[in-house]
Each structure stands twice: as structure tokens, then as C-alpha cells.
Amino acid sequence: MTHVLCENKHQDLGTVTEGENLQISYKITNGGMEDMFITAVHTDCGCTTASFPSVVIKPNESNTIVLGFKTNGRVGTSEKGARVTGNFTNPLRISFKVNVVK
């Protein structure tokens, strides 16, 4: 097992206009002594997508997880996120908050 670090686990994106497709990046770092890999990123709902590296992340190296959010039909405040699993001690929770206006 290894240890995953994330600088910006929760991001407040402020206010955006409906129709924007958001891409929210999360820098993850291997804080352990062994190679780290991500096995899955489970989003809260179907309105949020995830892309993540399928490569080994060496100790003290970083990579990026990206959550996508389509704002069409989502006027108001939304808080979404995902659970990241891999060969690290505890699952990582990443999330964002955004206010969508017309």
C-alpha cells in the first residue's frame, strides 16, 4: 500500500453560465514509498464524468484526475464529487461546488 496526496480535494468554482462544459483538474501525488495506481474513480452521478491516469505513479511523482461537468439544465448550486480508489491506504474523496446561472 501507498499514500495518495491531493492539494485541492475540494474546489469552489464560483459562478458560471449555463451551457459551459467544465473540466476540473485534481493533482494527485504518490506520497508513499511504493508505486501507486488508480483502479477506479466513482462519480456521484451521471452528470459528472471522470478521467484518470492508467499508468503507474512512482513515489513522489504526480498525475492528474479530471472531473467533467455539463452545466446544461443545472441552474443553481451544485456540489458534486467522486471517490478515488487504488492501491493506497484510504480512498480519496474529491469534489467541487459551482453556481450555474442562466
Buried (B, 14 or more C-beta within 10 A) or exposed (E): EBBBBBEEBEBEBEEBEBEBEBEBEBEBBBBBEEBBBBEEBEBBEEBBBBEBBEEBBEBEEBBEBBBBBBBEEBEEEBEBBBBBBBBBEEEBEBBBBBEBEE
